[in-house]
């Protein structure tokens, strides 16, 4: 067992598809020895151009081009110059919302399958442009804040295991998974959460200051507070008491999420960081959109999927999708809705 305050890795799925190793000495900040070769920069820009149509943006009105993302261009150029497979890390796919009005169950469904297939296809598309290819490590963050979102750890385990099984069953060879079970040995989850929080989380005071001064942090805080308010079931207090509780928990979720991001950076220092949250151009994280949704914050784990008459798939609250289509099951479990 590692000493207090440290975090170690223990591989959990030796047979799962795992991204090829990268040079651990290079950080995710500005890569050392960033190449200046024109052909390298051109290829890095072409790879980034494949991501741009799927960008989840907090500045959607901006007509973005690869040069608006110098951080990601430098990281991609570092991989290209070395001829190494590109590694993307994506925190997300934590667990299903505990609100039954939003989701079909606590297990992955068609929303996750479509999203994973999209991510695997995006890597395959990069591989057609860049022969060493690309992989995405899905860093499932459910355990890191499960106590704050009121989802039990056994549900998170079942969701994560079903997600890994889905990747293997669908043959999504460009994807692998990583979660809190891979660190700090066999400690209980509460102890793991406490240690990761103590080592990596910013203070509440720091976050309060950022909420007051930084528009992106304020937007994140409001978005998480809204989700917590919607997802809380069985609360017996007043509406104002619920809002106070959710605002408090929102700070905790942001603290833990940032701690998880720092842990990922420590465990996988040479990678390009993706995010399921909207991001502005030029940010260290690149926001990625998984499926179509009217709400820029909606994800497969906060919704269900409707298969529309035009063949497209759309994320909706389960209770809303049920008004527009019939429920479809796969392998004996609810999967999605098929439009009438």
C-alpha positions as CSV (number, residue, x, y, z in Angstrom):
1,X,0.0,0.0,0.0
2,X,1.5,3.4,-0.9
3,X,2.2,5.9,1.9
4,X,-0.4,8.5,2.8
5,X,-0.6,11.3,0.3
6,X,0.7,9.3,-2.7
7,X,-1.2,7.7,-5.6
8,X,0.0,4.6,-7.4
9,X,-1.4,2.6,-10.4
10,X,-2.6,-1.0,-10.3
11,X,-3.7,-2.3,-13.7
12,X,-7.2,-3.8,-13.4
13,X,-7.9,-5.1,-16.9
14,X,-4.8,-6.8,-18.3
15,X,-6.7,-8.2,-21.3
16,X,-8.4,-4.9,-22.2
17,X,-7.2,-2.9,-25.1
18,X,-4.6,-0.5,-23.7
19,X,-3.0,2.5,-25.5
20,X,0.6,2.0,-26.5
21,X,3.0,3.4,-23.9
22,X,4.2,7.0,-24.3
23,X,7.2,8.8,-23.0
24,X,6.3,9.5,-19.4
25,X,8.9,12.2,-19.1
26,X,7.0,14.7,-21.3
27,X,4.3,16.7,-19.6
28,X,0.9,17.7,-20.9
29,X,1.9,21.4,-20.7
30,X,4.1,22.8,-23.4
31,X,6.0,19.7,-24.7
32,X,9.8,19.9,-24.4
33,X,11.6,20.2,-27.7
34,X,8.4,21.0,-29.6
35,X,9.2,20.5,-33.3
36,X,9.2,23.4,-35.7
37,X,9.3,21.3,-38.9
38,X,6.7,22.6,-41.3
39,X,5.5,19.2,-42.3
40,X,5.1,18.1,-38.7
41,X,3.1,21.3,-37.9
42,X,1.0,20.8,-41.0
43,X,0.1,17.2,-40.0
44,X,-0.7,18.2,-36.4
45,X,-3.1,20.9,-37.8
46,X,-4.7,18.3,-40.1
47,X,-5.3,16.0,-37.1
48,X,-6.7,18.8,-35.1
49,X,-8.9,19.7,-38.0
50,X,-10.5,16.2,-37.7
51,X,-11.6,17.2,-34.1
52,X,-13.0,20.6,-34.9
53,X,-16.3,19.5,-36.4
54,X,-17.1,17.7,-33.1
55,X,-16.0,20.5,-30.7
56,X,-18.1,21.2,-27.7
57,X,-17.7,24.9,-27.4
58,X,-18.4,27.5,-24.8
59,X,-17.9,30.1,-27.6
60,X,-20.0,28.5,-30.4
61,X,-20.1,31.7,-32.4
62,X,-16.4,31.7,-33.1
63,X,-15.3,30.4,-36.5
64,X,-12.4,28.3,-35.1
65,X,-9.4,27.1,-37.0
66,X,-6.5,24.9,-35.9
67,X,-4.3,27.9,-35.1
68,X,-6.8,28.9,-32.4
69,X,-5.6,25.9,-30.4
70,X,-1.9,26.3,-29.9
71,X,-1.8,24.1,-26.8
72,X,-3.2,21.1,-28.6
73,X,-1.2,21.8,-31.7
74,X,2.0,21.7,-29.7
75,X,1.0,18.4,-28.0
76,X,0.0,16.8,-31.3
77,X,3.2,18.0,-33.0
78,X,5.2,16.4,-30.2
79,X,3.6,13.0,-31.0
80,X,4.0,13.4,-34.7
81,X,7.6,14.4,-34.5
82,X,8.4,11.3,-32.5
83,X,6.2,9.1,-34.7
84,X,4.3,7.9,-31.7
85,X,0.6,6.9,-31.4
86,X,-1.4,9.9,-30.1
87,X,-2.9,9.4,-26.6
88,X,-6.0,11.3,-25.7
89,X,-7.4,11.2,-22.1
90,X,-11.1,11.9,-21.6
91,X,-12.5,12.2,-18.0
92,X,-16.2,11.2,-18.2
93,X,-18.6,8.3,-18.4
94,X,-18.9,8.4,-14.6
95,X,-22.3,6.7,-13.9
96,X,-25.9,7.2,-14.8
97,X,-27.9,10.0,-13.2
98,X,-29.9,8.9,-10.1
99,X,-32.9,10.7,-11.5
100,X,-35.2,8.1,-13.2
101,X,-36.9,10.8,-15.2
102,X,-33.6,11.3,-17.1
103,X,-32.2,7.8,-17.7
104,X,-33.4,4.3,-18.4
105,X,-31.4,2.5,-15.7
106,X,-28.0,2.7,-13.9
107,X,-26.2,0.8,-16.6
108,X,-24.8,2.0,-20.0
109,X,-27.3,1.9,-22.9
110,X,-27.4,3.0,-26.5
111,X,-26.2,6.5,-25.6
112,X,-22.9,5.1,-24.3
113,X,-22.6,2.6,-27.2
114,X,-23.1,5.3,-29.8
115,X,-20.7,7.6,-28.0
116,X,-18.0,5.0,-27.7
117,X,-18.4,4.0,-31.3
118,X,-18.0,7.6,-32.3
119,X,-14.8,8.1,-30.3
120,X,-13.3,4.8,-31.7
121,X,-14.2,6.0,-35.2
122,X,-12.6,9.3,-34.6
123,X,-9.4,7.5,-33.7
124,X,-9.6,5.4,-36.8
125,X,-10.1,8.5,-38.9
126,X,-6.9,10.0,-37.4
127,X,-5.1,6.7,-38.2
128,X,-6.0,7.0,-41.9
129,X,-4.3,10.4,-41.9
130,X,-1.5,9.5,-39.4
131,X,-0.2,5.9,-39.6
132,X,0.8,5.5,-35.9
133,X,-2.8,6.2,-35.1
134,X,-4.5,7.4,-31.9
135,X,-6.1,6.0,-28.8
136,X,-8.5,7.4,-26.2
137,X,-8.2,6.5,-22.5
138,X,-11.6,7.0,-20.9
139,X,-11.0,8.0,-17.3
140,X,-14.3,7.1,-15.7
141,X,-14.7,9.6,-12.8
142,X,-17.8,8.2,-11.1
143,X,-16.0,7.0,-8.0
144,X,-14.2,10.2,-7.4
145,X,-17.4,12.1,-6.6
146,X,-20.0,9.4,-6.3
147,X,-20.8,10.3,-2.6
148,X,-21.5,13.9,-3.7
149,X,-23.9,13.0,-6.5
150,X,-25.6,10.3,-4.3
151,X,-24.7,7.3,-6.5
152,X,-23.6,4.2,-4.6
153,X,-20.2,2.7,-5.4
154,X,-21.6,-0.6,-6.4
155,X,-23.7,1.1,-9.1
156,X,-20.6,2.9,-10.3
157,X,-18.7,-0.4,-10.4
158,X,-21.5,-2.0,-12.5
159,X,-21.6,0.9,-14.9
160,X,-17.9,0.9,-15.4
161,X,-17.6,-2.8,-15.8
162,X,-20.5,-2.8,-18.3
163,X,-18.7,0.0,-20.2
164,X,-15.5,-1.9,-20.5
165,X,-17.4,-5.0,-21.6
166,X,-19.2,-2.9,-24.2
167,X,-15.9,-1.7,-25.6
168,X,-14.6,-5.3,-25.9
169,X,-17.9,-6.6,-27.3
170,X,-18.1,-3.9,-29.9
171,X,-14.4,-4.4,-30.9
172,X,-13.5,-0.7,-30.2
173,X,-9.8,-1.3,-30.3
174,X,-8.8,2.3,-30.0
175,X,-10.4,2.7,-26.5
176,X,-9.4,1.7,-23.0
177,X,-10.7,2.5,-19.5
178,X,-9.2,3.8,-16.3
179,X,-11.0,4.5,-13.0
180,X,-10.4,5.0,-9.3
181,X,-10.1,1.2,-8.7
182,X,-6.8,1.4,-10.6
183,X,-5.1,3.6,-7.9
184,X,-4.2,3.3,-4.2
185,X,-4.5,-0.5,-4.0
186,X,-7.3,-2.1,-2.1
187,X,-8.2,0.9,0.1
188,X,-12.0,1.6,0.6
189,X,-13.4,4.1,-1.8
190,X,-13.9,6.7,0.9
191,X,-10.2,6.6,1.8
192,X,-9.2,6.8,-1.9
193,X,-11.4,9.8,-2.4
194,X,-10.0,11.5,0.7
195,X,-6.4,10.9,-0.3
196,X,-6.8,12.0,-3.9
197,X,-8.7,15.1,-2.7
198,X,-6.0,15.9,-0.1
199,X,-3.2,15.6,-2.7
200,X,-4.7,17.3,-5.7
201,X,-7.9,19.3,-5.1
202,X,-7.9,23.1,-5.0
203,X,-9.4,24.7,-1.9
204,X,-12.9,25.9,-1.7
205,X,-11.6,29.4,-1.2
206,X,-9.7,29.2,-4.5
207,X,-12.8,28.0,-6.3
208,X,-15.0,30.7,-4.8
209,X,-12.6,33.3,-6.0
210,X,-12.6,31.8,-9.5
211,X,-16.4,31.6,-9.6
212,X,-16.3,35.4,-8.9
213,X,-13.6,36.2,-11.5
214,X,-13.5,33.6,-14.2
215,X,-16.5,33.1,-16.6
216,X,-15.7,29.5,-17.4
217,X,-15.5,28.5,-13.8
218,X,-18.8,30.3,-13.1
219,X,-20.5,28.5,-16.0
220,X,-19.2,25.2,-14.7
221,X,-20.4,25.9,-11.2
222,X,-23.9,26.8,-12.4
223,X,-24.1,23.8,-14.7
224,X,-23.1,21.4,-12.0
225,X,-25.5,23.0,-9.5
226,X,-28.3,22.7,-11.9
227,X,-27.5,19.0,-12.5
228,X,-27.4,18.3,-8.8
229,X,-30.7,20.0,-8.2
230,X,-32.3,18.0,-11.0
231,X,-30.8,14.7,-9.9
232,X,-31.5,14.9,-6.2
233,X,-34.4,12.6,-5.3
234,X,-36.1,12.1,-1.9
235,X,-35.0,15.4,-0.4
236,X,-37.3,16.3,2.4
237,X,-36.3,19.9,3.0
238,X,-37.4,23.2,1.4
239,X,-36.5,24.2,-2.1
240,X,-34.1,26.8,-0.8
241,X,-32.5,24.3,1.5
242,X,-32.0,22.0,-1.5
243,X,-30.4,24.8,-3.5
244,X,-28.0,25.6,-0.7
245,X,-27.1,21.9,-0.4
246,X,-26.5,21.6,-4.2
247,X,-24.4,24.7,-4.3
248,X,-22.2,23.3,-1.5
249,X,-21.9,19.9,-3.2
250,X,-21.2,21.7,-6.6
251,X,-18.0,23.1,-5.1
252,X,-17.1,19.6,-3.9
253,X,-17.7,18.1,-7.3
254,X,-15.5,20.7,-9.0
255,X,-12.8,20.1,-6.4
256,X,-12.9,16.3,-6.9
257,X,-13.1,16.7,-10.7
258,X,-10.0,18.9,-10.8
259,X,-8.2,16.5,-8.4
260,X,-9.1,13.7,-10.8
261,X,-7.7,15.7,-13.7
262,X,-4.4,16.2,-11.9
263,X,-4.2,12.5,-11.0
264,X,-4.7,11.6,-14.7
265,X,-2.0,14.1,-15.7
266,X,0.3,12.5,-13.2
267,X,-0.5,9.0,-14.3
268,X,-0.6,9.8,-18.0
269,X,1.6,12.9,-18.4
270,X,2.0,12.7,-22.2
271,X,-1.5,13.0,-23.6
272,X,-3.9,15.4,-25.2
273,X,-6.7,16.2,-22.7
274,X,-10.3,16.1,-24.0
275,X,-13.3,17.2,-22.0
276,X,-17.1,16.5,-22.2
277,X,-17.7,20.1,-20.9
278,X,-17.9,23.0,-23.2
279,X,-14.5,24.7,-23.6
280,X,-13.3,28.0,-25.1
281,X,-10.8,28.1,-28.0
282,X,-7.2,28.1,-26.6
283,X,-8.1,26.3,-23.4
284,X,-5.8,23.5,-22.1
285,X,-8.7,21.1,-22.6
286,X,-10.5,20.5,-25.9
287,X,-14.3,20.0,-25.5
288,X,-15.7,17.1,-27.5
289,X,-19.3,16.5,-28.4
290,X,-20.4,12.9,-28.2
291,X,-24.0,13.1,-29.6
292,X,-26.5,15.7,-30.7
293,X,-28.4,17.5,-27.9
294,X,-30.1,20.8,-27.6
295,X,-28.4,21.4,-24.3
296,X,-24.6,21.8,-24.6
297,X,-24.2,20.2,-21.1
298,X,-26.2,17.1,-21.8
299,X,-24.4,13.7,-21.9
300,X,-25.4,10.1,-22.4
301,X,-25.2,9.5,-18.6
302,X,-27.8,12.3,-17.9
303,X,-30.3,11.3,-20.6
304,X,-31.7,8.7,-22.9
305,X,-31.4,8.4,-26.7
306,X,-34.2,8.9,-29.3
307,X,-33.7,7.5,-32.7
308,X,-35.4,10.0,-34.9
309,X,-37.3,9.4,-38.2
310,X,-34.5,11.0,-40.2
311,X,-32.1,8.4,-38.8
312,X,-30.3,10.7,-36.5
313,X,-29.9,10.1,-32.7
314,X,-30.7,12.7,-30.1
315,X,-30.1,12.9,-26.4
316,X,-33.3,13.7,-24.4
317,X,-34.6,13.3,-20.9
318,X,-36.1,9.8,-20.7
319,X,-39.5,11.1,-19.8
320,X,-39.4,13.4,-22.8
321,X,-38.2,10.7,-25.2
322,X,-41.0,8.4,-24.0
323,X,-43.5,10.9,-25.3
324,X,-41.9,10.7,-28.8
325,X,-41.1,7.1,-29.2
326,X,-41.4,3.5,-28.0
327,X,-38.9,1.8,-25.7
328,X,-36.5,-0.6,-27.3
329,X,-34.6,-3.3,-25.4
330,X,-31.2,-4.9,-26.1
331,X,-30.1,-8.1,-24.3
332,X,-33.1,-7.8,-22.0
333,X,-32.3,-4.3,-20.9
334,X,-33.8,-0.9,-21.9
335,X,-31.7,0.6,-24.6
336,X,-33.3,3.6,-26.3
337,X,-36.4,5.0,-27.8
338,X,-37.5,4.6,-31.4
339,X,-39.5,7.6,-32.7
340,X,-43.2,6.9,-33.6
